[in-house]
């Protein structure tokens, strides 16, 4: 508390220092897309096995031959899963390349917004720029827009002081539409 009885401005400031990892970018993109399980690509072997089983059933003579068209369903799901996984990894690669060029991030969050400084740039995004805030197990993801890079990823591991994660929730909830834990 400040001497005048109001809140101390430094108590509302949260500071981060971190290098962004690929795993954090995957988690952030999955949170933004509503994909709860970043490991969804682990289902691919199951779909592949099911495709092989149904294909084998299709070549068996007799009444089971009528089920041959069902082999295309898991095969289509397999191709869709592969496409989504490759698309996610392509986006993560592009974001990670950009983040690596920035080097170490120093972020300060206060009632004004998010102030970022890297080796090559600095700037402030006011709270009005953010359309939503999502909290995952390891991150806060502040979305600016629906584009690939329109987000601010704040890893909880990068908070410099104890209680910083809890102190971020208050201004984020006050200024941005919260979408809660993913």
mmCIF file of the C-alpha atoms, coordinates in Angstrom:
data_MODEL
# 
_entry.id   MODEL 
# 
loop_
_atom_site.group_PDB 
_atom_site.id 
_atom_site.type_symbol 
_atom_site.label_atom_id 
_atom_site.label_alt_id 
_atom_site.label_comp_id 
_atom_site.label_asym_id 
_atom_site.label_entity_id 
_atom_site.label_seq_id 
_atom_site.pdbx_PDB_ins_code 
_atom_site.Cartn_x 
_atom_site.Cartn_y 
_atom_site.Cartn_z 
_atom_site.occupancy 
_atom_site.B_iso_or_equiv 
_atom_site.pdbx_formal_charge 
_atom_site.auth_seq_id 
_atom_site.auth_comp_id 
_atom_site.auth_asym_id 
_atom_site.auth_atom_id 
_atom_site.pdbx_PDB_model_num 
ATOM 1   C CA . UNK A 1 1   ? 0.000   0.000   0.000   1.00 0.00 ? 1   UNK A CA 1 
ATOM 2   C CA . UNK A 1 2   ? 1.164   3.506   -0.690  1.00 0.00 ? 2   UNK A CA 1 
ATOM 3   C CA . UNK A 1 3   ? 1.182   6.144   2.071   1.00 0.00 ? 3   UNK A CA 1 
ATOM 4   C CA . UNK A 1 4   ? -2.071  7.691   0.802   1.00 0.00 ? 4   UNK A CA 1 
ATOM 5   C CA . UNK A 1 5   ? -3.936  4.420   1.371   1.00 0.00 ? 5   UNK A CA 1 
ATOM 6   C CA . UNK A 1 6   ? -4.254  3.529   -2.328  1.00 0.00 ? 6   UNK A CA 1 
ATOM 7   C CA . UNK A 1 7   ? -2.719  0.593   -4.094  1.00 0.00 ? 7   UNK A CA 1 
ATOM 8   C CA . UNK A 1 8   ? 0.983   0.698   -4.729  1.00 0.00 ? 8   UNK A CA 1 
ATOM 9   C CA . UNK A 1 9   ? 1.574   0.838   -8.501  1.00 0.00 ? 9   UNK A CA 1 
ATOM 10  C CA . UNK A 1 10  ? 4.512   -1.566  -8.249  1.00 0.00 ? 10  UNK A CA 1 
ATOM 11  C CA . UNK A 1 11  ? 2.251   -4.120  -6.549  1.00 0.00 ? 11  UNK A CA 1 
ATOM 12  C CA . UNK A 1 12  ? 0.147   -4.200  -9.725  1.00 0.00 ? 12  UNK A CA 1 
ATOM 13  C CA . UNK A 1 13  ? 3.129   -4.597  -12.038 1.00 0.00 ? 13  UNK A CA 1 
ATOM 14  C CA . UNK A 1 14  ? 4.153   -8.068  -13.138 1.00 0.00 ? 14  UNK A CA 1 
ATOM 15  C CA . UNK A 1 15  ? 7.483   -8.646  -14.855 1.00 0.00 ? 15  UNK A CA 1 
ATOM 16  C CA . UNK A 1 16  ? 8.590   -11.541 -17.041 1.00 0.00 ? 16  UNK A CA 1 
ATOM 17  C CA . UNK A 1 17  ? 11.882  -12.612 -18.567 1.00 0.00 ? 17  UNK A CA 1 
ATOM 18  C CA . UNK A 1 18  ? 11.954  -15.610 -20.872 1.00 0.00 ? 18  UNK A CA 1 
ATOM 19  C CA . UNK A 1 19  ? 12.845  -17.183 -24.180 1.00 0.00 ? 19  UNK A CA 1 
ATOM 20  C CA . UNK A 1 20  ? 9.827   -18.658 -25.941 1.00 0.00 ? 20  UNK A CA 1 
ATOM 21  C CA . UNK A 1 21  ? 9.911   -22.425 -26.496 1.00 0.00 ? 21  UNK A CA 1 
ATOM 22  C CA . UNK A 1 22  ? 8.261   -24.444 -29.240 1.00 0.00 ? 22  UNK A CA 1 
ATOM 23  C CA . UNK A 1 23  ? 6.196   -26.331 -26.646 1.00 0.00 ? 23  UNK A CA 1 
ATOM 24  C CA . UNK A 1 24  ? 4.777   -23.038 -25.350 1.00 0.00 ? 24  UNK A CA 1 
ATOM 25  C CA . UNK A 1 25  ? 3.892   -21.905 -28.863 1.00 0.00 ? 25  UNK A CA 1 
ATOM 26  C CA . UNK A 1 26  ? 2.116   -25.220 -29.510 1.00 0.00 ? 26  UNK A CA 1 
ATOM 27  C CA . UNK A 1 27  ? 0.190   -24.844 -26.258 1.00 0.00 ? 27  UNK A CA 1 
ATOM 28  C CA . UNK A 1 28  ? -0.734  -21.232 -27.130 1.00 0.00 ? 28  UNK A CA 1 
ATOM 29  C CA . UNK A 1 29  ? -1.915  -22.081 -30.648 1.00 0.00 ? 29  UNK A CA 1 
ATOM 30  C CA . UNK A 1 30  ? -3.915  -25.050 -29.374 1.00 0.00 ? 30  UNK A CA 1 
ATOM 31  C CA . UNK A 1 31  ? -5.545  -22.845 -26.734 1.00 0.00 ? 31  UNK A CA 1 
ATOM 32  C CA . UNK A 1 32  ? -6.454  -20.227 -29.338 1.00 0.00 ? 32  UNK A CA 1 
ATOM 33  C CA . UNK A 1 33  ? -7.924  -22.795 -31.715 1.00 0.00 ? 33  UNK A CA 1 
ATOM 34  C CA . UNK A 1 34  ? -9.906  -24.546 -29.003 1.00 0.00 ? 34  UNK A CA 1 
ATOM 35  C CA . UNK A 1 35  ? -7.907  -27.723 -29.429 1.00 0.00 ? 35  UNK A CA 1 
ATOM 36  C CA . UNK A 1 36  ? -7.626  -28.878 -25.836 1.00 0.00 ? 36  UNK A CA 1 
ATOM 37  C CA . UNK A 1 37  ? -5.098  -31.626 -26.477 1.00 0.00 ? 37  UNK A CA 1 
ATOM 38  C CA . UNK A 1 38  ? -1.808  -30.517 -28.069 1.00 0.00 ? 38  UNK A CA 1 
ATOM 39  C CA . UNK A 1 39  ? -0.924  -34.206 -28.313 1.00 0.00 ? 39  UNK A CA 1 
ATOM 40  C CA . UNK A 1 40  ? -3.940  -34.989 -30.498 1.00 0.00 ? 40  UNK A CA 1 
ATOM 41  C CA . UNK A 1 41  ? -1.563  -36.238 -33.186 1.00 0.00 ? 41  UNK A CA 1 
ATOM 42  C CA . UNK A 1 42  ? -0.927  -39.245 -30.937 1.00 0.00 ? 42  UNK A CA 1 
ATOM 43  C CA . UNK A 1 43  ? -4.239  -40.611 -32.190 1.00 0.00 ? 43  UNK A CA 1 
ATOM 44  C CA . UNK A 1 44  ? -2.800  -41.031 -35.680 1.00 0.00 ? 44  UNK A CA 1 
ATOM 45  C CA . UNK A 1 45  ? -1.448  -44.567 -35.058 1.00 0.00 ? 45  UNK A CA 1 
ATOM 46  C CA . UNK A 1 46  ? -4.879  -45.629 -33.772 1.00 0.00 ? 46  UNK A CA 1 
ATOM 47  C CA . UNK A 1 47  ? -6.583  -44.220 -36.865 1.00 0.00 ? 47  UNK A CA 1 
ATOM 48  C CA . UNK A 1 48  ? -3.975  -45.844 -39.085 1.00 0.00 ? 48  UNK A CA 1 
ATOM 49  C CA . UNK A 1 49  ? -4.509  -49.212 -37.391 1.00 0.00 ? 49  UNK A CA 1 
ATOM 50  C CA . UNK A 1 50  ? -8.261  -48.879 -37.752 1.00 0.00 ? 50  UNK A CA 1 
ATOM 51  C CA . UNK A 1 51  ? -7.832  -48.029 -41.436 1.00 0.00 ? 51  UNK A CA 1 
ATOM 52  C CA . UNK A 1 52  ? -5.714  -51.131 -41.984 1.00 0.00 ? 52  UNK A CA 1 
ATOM 53  C CA . UNK A 1 53  ? -8.207  -53.303 -40.121 1.00 0.00 ? 53  UNK A CA 1 
ATOM 54  C CA . UNK A 1 54  ? -11.154 -52.030 -42.162 1.00 0.00 ? 54  UNK A CA 1 
ATOM 55  C CA . UNK A 1 55  ? -9.173  -52.373 -45.377 1.00 0.00 ? 55  UNK A CA 1 
ATOM 56  C CA . UNK A 1 56  ? -8.387  -55.979 -44.472 1.00 0.00 ? 56  UNK A CA 1 
ATOM 57  C CA . UNK A 1 57  ? -12.061 -56.579 -43.764 1.00 0.00 ? 57  UNK A CA 1 
ATOM 58  C CA . UNK A 1 58  ? -12.877 -55.092 -47.164 1.00 0.00 ? 58  UNK A CA 1 
ATOM 59  C CA . UNK A 1 59  ? -10.756 -57.636 -49.013 1.00 0.00 ? 59  UNK A CA 1 
ATOM 60  C CA . UNK A 1 60  ? -12.282 -60.561 -47.152 1.00 0.00 ? 60  UNK A CA 1 
ATOM 61  C CA . UNK A 1 61  ? -14.779 -62.286 -49.440 1.00 0.00 ? 61  UNK A CA 1 
ATOM 62  C CA . UNK A 1 62  ? -18.368 -62.535 -48.440 1.00 0.00 ? 62  UNK A CA 1 
ATOM 63  C CA . UNK A 1 63  ? -20.929 -60.295 -46.844 1.00 0.00 ? 63  UNK A CA 1 
ATOM 64  C CA . UNK A 1 64  ? -18.249 -58.151 -45.158 1.00 0.00 ? 64  UNK A CA 1 
ATOM 65  C CA . UNK A 1 65  ? -17.304 -56.742 -48.548 1.00 0.00 ? 65  UNK A CA 1 
ATOM 66  C CA . UNK A 1 66  ? -20.234 -54.333 -48.224 1.00 0.00 ? 66  UNK A CA 1 
ATOM 67  C CA . UNK A 1 67  ? -18.286 -52.613 -45.450 1.00 0.00 ? 67  UNK A CA 1 
ATOM 68  C CA . UNK A 1 68  ? -15.444 -51.685 -47.827 1.00 0.00 ? 68  UNK A CA 1 
ATOM 69  C CA . UNK A 1 69  ? -16.637 -48.088 -48.090 1.00 0.00 ? 69  UNK A CA 1 
ATOM 70  C CA . UNK A 1 70  ? -16.107 -47.663 -44.329 1.00 0.00 ? 70  UNK A CA 1 
ATOM 71  C CA . UNK A 1 71  ? -12.332 -47.925 -44.844 1.00 0.00 ? 71  UNK A CA 1 
ATOM 72  C CA . UNK A 1 72  ? -12.383 -44.449 -46.364 1.00 0.00 ? 72  UNK A CA 1 
ATOM 73  C CA . UNK A 1 73  ? -13.751 -42.860 -43.160 1.00 0.00 ? 73  UNK A CA 1 
ATOM 74  C CA . UNK A 1 74  ? -10.762 -43.514 -40.860 1.00 0.00 ? 74  UNK A CA 1 
ATOM 75  C CA . UNK A 1 75  ? -8.416  -42.944 -43.798 1.00 0.00 ? 75  UNK A CA 1 
ATOM 76  C CA . UNK A 1 76  ? -9.944  -39.485 -44.282 1.00 0.00 ? 76  UNK A CA 1 
ATOM 77  C CA . UNK A 1 77  ? -9.664  -38.859 -40.555 1.00 0.00 ? 77  UNK A CA 1 
ATOM 78  C CA . UNK A 1 78  ? -6.028  -39.929 -40.701 1.00 0.00 ? 78  UNK A CA 1 
ATOM 79  C CA . UNK A 1 79  ? -5.301  -37.529 -43.562 1.00 0.00 ? 79  UNK A CA 1 
ATOM 80  C CA . UNK A 1 80  ? -7.141  -34.732 -41.752 1.00 0.00 ? 80  UNK A CA 1 
ATOM 81  C CA . UNK A 1 81  ? -5.160  -35.369 -38.553 1.00 0.00 ? 81  UNK A CA 1 
ATOM 82  C CA . UNK A 1 82  ? -1.898  -35.384 -40.485 1.00 0.00 ? 82  UNK A CA 1 
ATOM 83  C CA . UNK A 1 83  ? -2.822  -32.134 -42.225 1.00 0.00 ? 83  UNK A CA 1 
ATOM 84  C CA . UNK A 1 84  ? -3.755  -30.410 -38.947 1.00 0.00 ? 84  UNK A CA 1 
ATOM 85  C CA . UNK A 1 85  ? -0.570  -31.635 -37.249 1.00 0.00 ? 85  UNK A CA 1 
ATOM 86  C CA . UNK A 1 86  ? 1.622   -30.457 -40.123 1.00 0.00 ? 86  UNK A CA 1 
ATOM 87  C CA . UNK A 1 87  ? -0.199  -27.120 -40.243 1.00 0.00 ? 87  UNK A CA 1 
ATOM 88  C CA . UNK A 1 88  ? 0.288   -26.611 -36.501 1.00 0.00 ? 88  UNK A CA 1 
ATOM 89  C CA . UNK A 1 89  ? 3.986   -27.447 -36.723 1.00 0.00 ? 89  UNK A CA 1 
ATOM 90  C CA . UNK A 1 90  ? 4.445   -25.142 -39.714 1.00 0.00 ? 90  UNK A CA 1 
ATOM 91  C CA . UNK A 1 91  ? 2.886   -22.273 -37.757 1.00 0.00 ? 91  UNK A CA 1 
ATOM 92  C CA . UNK A 1 92  ? 4.958   -23.080 -34.674 1.00 0.00 ? 92  UNK A CA 1 
ATOM 93  C CA . UNK A 1 93  ? 8.127   -23.173 -36.782 1.00 0.00 ? 93  UNK A CA 1 
ATOM 94  C CA . UNK A 1 94  ? 7.387   -19.725 -38.251 1.00 0.00 ? 94  UNK A CA 1 
ATOM 95  C CA . UNK A 1 95  ? 6.550   -18.220 -34.852 1.00 0.00 ? 95  UNK A CA 1 
ATOM 96  C CA . UNK A 1 96  ? 9.557   -19.848 -33.216 1.00 0.00 ? 96  UNK A CA 1 
ATOM 97  C CA . UNK A 1 97  ? 11.918  -18.508 -35.911 1.00 0.00 ? 97  UNK A CA 1 
ATOM 98  C CA . UNK A 1 98  ? 10.560  -15.021 -35.306 1.00 0.00 ? 98  UNK A CA 1 
ATOM 99  C CA . UNK A 1 99  ? 10.781  -15.398 -31.515 1.00 0.00 ? 99  UNK A CA 1 
ATOM 100 C CA . UNK A 1 100 ? 14.378  -16.638 -31.733 1.00 0.00 ? 100 UNK A CA 1 
ATOM 101 C CA . UNK A 1 101 ? 15.308  -13.530 -33.725 1.00 0.00 ? 101 UNK A CA 1 
ATOM 102 C CA . UNK A 1 102 ? 13.900  -11.421 -30.855 1.00 0.00 ? 102 UNK A CA 1 
ATOM 103 C CA . UNK A 1 103 ? 16.085  -13.267 -28.313 1.00 0.00 ? 103 UNK A CA 1 
ATOM 104 C CA . UNK A 1 104 ? 15.251  -12.729 -24.601 1.00 0.00 ? 104 UNK A CA 1 
ATOM 105 C CA . UNK A 1 105 ? 11.866  -11.152 -23.842 1.00 0.00 ? 105 UNK A CA 1 
ATOM 106 C CA . UNK A 1 106 ? 11.451  -8.682  -20.989 1.00 0.00 ? 106 UNK A CA 1 
ATOM 107 C CA . UNK A 1 107 ? 7.757   -8.060  -20.406 1.00 0.00 ? 107 UNK A CA 1 
ATOM 108 C CA . UNK A 1 108 ? 6.094   -5.750  -17.925 1.00 0.00 ? 108 UNK A CA 1 
ATOM 109 C CA . UNK A 1 109 ? 2.330   -5.898  -17.404 1.00 0.00 ? 109 UNK A CA 1 
ATOM 110 C CA . UNK A 1 110 ? 0.497   -3.114  -15.582 1.00 0.00 ? 110 UNK A CA 1 
ATOM 111 C CA . UNK A 1 111 ? -2.834  -1.301  -15.713 1.00 0.00 ? 111 UNK A CA 1 
ATOM 112 C CA . UNK A 1 112 ? -1.821  0.399   -18.968 1.00 0.00 ? 112 UNK A CA 1 
ATOM 113 C CA . UNK A 1 113 ? -1.146  -2.836  -20.853 1.00 0.00 ? 113 UNK A CA 1 
ATOM 114 C CA . UNK A 1 114 ? 1.710   -5.100  -21.892 1.00 0.00 ? 114 UNK A CA 1 
ATOM 115 C CA . UNK A 1 115 ? 5.126   -3.502  -22.378 1.00 0.00 ? 115 UNK A CA 1 
ATOM 116 C CA . UNK A 1 116 ? 7.631   -5.692  -24.246 1.00 0.00 ? 116 UNK A CA 1 
ATOM 117 C CA . UNK A 1 117 ? 11.337  -5.252  -24.853 1.00 0.00 ? 117 UNK A CA 1 
ATOM 118 C CA . UNK A 1 118 ? 13.639  -7.554  -26.815 1.00 0.00 ? 118 UNK A CA 1 
ATOM 119 C CA . UNK A 1 119 ? 17.091  -7.232  -28.355 1.00 0.00 ? 119 UNK A CA 1 
ATOM 120 C CA . UNK A 1 120 ? 15.562  -5.861  -31.578 1.00 0.00 ? 120 UNK A CA 1 
ATOM 121 C CA . UNK A 1 121 ? 12.326  -4.114  -30.601 1.00 0.00 ? 121 UNK A CA 1 
ATOM 122 C CA . UNK A 1 122 ? 10.195  -2.629  -27.887 1.00 0.00 ? 122 UNK A CA 1 
ATOM 123 C CA . UNK A 1 123 ? 6.603   -1.526  -27.628 1.00 0.00 ? 123 UNK A CA 1 
ATOM 124 C CA . UNK A 1 124 ? 3.387   -1.370  -25.665 1.00 0.00 ? 124 UNK A CA 1 
ATOM 125 C CA . UNK A 1 125 ? 0.042   -2.978  -26.364 1.00 0.00 ? 125 UNK A CA 1 
ATOM 126 C CA . UNK A 1 126 ? -2.721  -1.300  -24.388 1.00 0.00 ? 126 UNK A CA 1 
ATOM 127 C CA . UNK A 1 127 ? -5.402  -3.511  -22.860 1.00 0.00 ? 127 UNK A CA 1 
ATOM 128 C CA . UNK A 1 128 ? -7.921  -2.282  -25.459 1.00 0.00 ? 128 UNK A CA 1 
ATOM 129 C CA . UNK A 1 129 ? -5.897  -4.092  -28.159 1.00 0.00 ? 129 UNK A CA 1 
ATOM 130 C CA . UNK A 1 130 ? -6.606  -7.523  -26.655 1.00 0.00 ? 130 UNK A CA 1 
ATOM 131 C CA . UNK A 1 131 ? -9.766  -9.382  -27.615 1.00 0.00 ? 131 UNK A CA 1 
ATOM 132 C CA . UNK A 1 132 ? -9.472  -12.242 -25.128 1.00 0.00 ? 132 UNK A CA 1 
ATOM 133 C CA . UNK A 1 133 ? -7.297  -13.774 -22.444 1.00 0.00 ? 133 UNK A CA 1 
ATOM 134 C CA . UNK A 1 134 ? -6.842  -17.506 -22.026 1.00 0.00 ? 134 UNK A CA 1 
ATOM 135 C CA . UNK A 1 135 ? -5.015  -19.191 -19.188 1.00 0.00 ? 135 UNK A CA 1 
ATOM 136 C CA . UNK A 1 136 ? -3.584  -22.658 -19.681 1.00 0.00 ? 136 UNK A CA 1 
ATOM 137 C CA . UNK A 1 137 ? -1.593  -24.775 -17.276 1.00 0.00 ? 137 UNK A CA 1 
ATOM 138 C CA . UNK A 1 138 ? 1.668   -23.076 -18.290 1.00 0.00 ? 138 UNK A CA 1 
ATOM 139 C CA . UNK A 1 139 ? 0.692   -19.838 -20.058 1.00 0.00 ? 139 UNK A CA 1 
ATOM 140 C CA . UNK A 1 140 ? -1.378  -16.736 -20.359 1.00 0.00 ? 140 UNK A CA 1 
ATOM 141 C CA . UNK A 1 141 ? -2.350  -16.178 -24.000 1.00 0.00 ? 141 UNK A CA 1 
ATOM 142 C CA . UNK A 1 142 ? -3.553  -12.667 -24.791 1.00 0.00 ? 142 UNK A CA 1 
ATOM 143 C CA . UNK A 1 143 ? -5.107  -12.550 -28.264 1.00 0.00 ? 143 UNK A CA 1 
ATOM 144 C CA . UNK A 1 144 ? -4.948  -9.403  -30.361 1.00 0.00 ? 144 UNK A CA 1 
ATOM 145 C CA . UNK A 1 145 ? -6.707  -10.819 -33.411 1.00 0.00 ? 145 UNK A CA 1 
ATOM 146 C CA . UNK A 1 146 ? -7.252  -14.136 -35.143 1.00 0.00 ? 146 UNK A CA 1 
ATOM 147 C CA . UNK A 1 147 ? -4.018  -14.101 -37.143 1.00 0.00 ? 147 UNK A CA 1 
ATOM 148 C CA . UNK A 1 148 ? -1.162  -16.539 -36.584 1.00 0.00 ? 148 UNK A CA 1 
ATOM 149 C CA . UNK A 1 149 ? 1.002   -14.005 -34.755 1.00 0.00 ? 149 UNK A CA 1 
ATOM 150 C CA . UNK A 1 150 ? -1.732  -11.902 -33.183 1.00 0.00 ? 150 UNK A CA 1 
ATOM 151 C CA . UNK A 1 151 ? -1.085  -13.020 -29.641 1.00 0.00 ? 151 UNK A CA 1 
ATOM 152 C CA . UNK A 1 152 ? 1.054   -12.313 -26.626 1.00 0.00 ? 152 UNK A CA 1 
ATOM 153 C CA . UNK A 1 153 ? 2.335   -15.505 -24.995 1.00 0.00 ? 153 UNK A CA 1 
ATOM 154 C CA . UNK A 1 154 ? 3.286   -15.117 -21.333 1.00 0.00 ? 154 UNK A CA 1 
ATOM 155 C CA . UNK A 1 155 ? 4.819   -18.290 -19.873 1.00 0.00 ? 155 UNK A CA 1 
ATOM 156 C CA . UNK A 1 156 ? 4.138   -18.608 -16.147 1.00 0.00 ? 156 UNK A CA 1 
ATOM 157 C CA . UNK A 1 157 ? 7.691   -19.892 -15.683 1.00 0.00 ? 157 UNK A CA 1 
ATOM 158 C CA . UNK A 1 158 ? 9.023   -16.463 -16.732 1.00 0.00 ? 158 UNK A CA 1 
ATOM 159 C CA . UNK A 1 159 ? 7.457   -14.485 -13.871 1.00 0.00 ? 159 UNK A CA 1 
ATOM 160 C CA . UNK A 1 160 ? 10.249  -12.789 -11.959 1.00 0.00 ? 160 UNK A CA 1 
ATOM 161 C CA . UNK A 1 161 ? 8.614   -12.564 -8.532  1.00 0.00 ? 161 UNK A CA 1 
ATOM 162 C CA . UNK A 1 162 ? 6.353   -14.643 -6.329  1.00 0.00 ? 162 UNK A CA 1 
ATOM 163 C CA . UNK A 1 163 ? 2.671   -13.899 -6.722  1.00 0.00 ? 163 UNK A CA 1 
ATOM 164 C CA . UNK A 1 164 ? 3.083   -12.425 -10.200 1.00 0.00 ? 164 UNK A CA 1 
ATOM 165 C CA . UNK A 1 165 ? 0.814   -14.971 -11.851 1.00 0.00 ? 165 UNK A CA 1 
ATOM 166 C CA . UNK A 1 166 ? -2.006  -14.119 -9.446  1.00 0.00 ? 166 UNK A CA 1 
ATOM 167 C CA . UNK A 1 167 ? -1.410  -10.369 -9.903  1.00 0.00 ? 167 UNK A CA 1 
ATOM 168 C CA . UNK A 1 168 ? -1.781  -10.687 -13.689 1.00 0.00 ? 168 UNK A CA 1 
ATOM 169 C CA . UNK A 1 169 ? -5.233  -12.219 -13.396 1.00 0.00 ? 169 UNK A CA 1 
ATOM 170 C CA . UNK A 1 170 ? -6.765  -9.042  -11.914 1.00 0.00 ? 170 UNK A CA 1 
ATOM 171 C CA . UNK A 1 171 ? -5.955  -6.552  -14.733 1.00 0.00 ? 171 UNK A CA 1 
ATOM 172 C CA . UNK A 1 172 ? -6.483  -9.237  -17.383 1.00 0.00 ? 172 UNK A CA 1 
ATOM 173 C CA . UNK A 1 173 ? -9.941  -10.046 -15.998 1.00 0.00 ? 173 UNK A CA 1 
ATOM 174 C CA . UNK A 1 174 ? -10.768 -6.357  -15.671 1.00 0.00 ? 174 UNK A CA 1 
ATOM 175 C CA . UNK A 1 175 ? -9.665  -5.301  -19.160 1.00 0.00 ? 175 UNK A CA 1 
ATOM 176 C CA . UNK A 1 176 ? -10.002 -8.407  -21.371 1.00 0.00 ? 176 UNK A CA 1 
ATOM 177 C CA . UNK A 1 177 ? -12.702 -11.014 -21.912 1.00 0.00 ? 177 UNK A CA 1 
ATOM 178 C CA . UNK A 1 178 ? -11.450 -14.060 -20.010 1.00 0.00 ? 178 UNK A CA 1 
ATOM 179 C CA . UNK A 1 179 ? -11.879 -17.486 -21.562 1.00 0.00 ? 179 UNK A CA 1 
ATOM 180 C CA . UNK A 1 180 ? -10.595 -19.255 -18.454 1.00 0.00 ? 180 UNK A CA 1 
ATOM 181 C CA . UNK A 1 181 ? -8.298  -22.254 -18.192 1.00 0.00 ? 181 UNK A CA 1 
ATOM 182 C CA . UNK A 1 182 ? -8.144  -24.362 -21.346 1.00 0.00 ? 182 UNK A CA 1 
# 
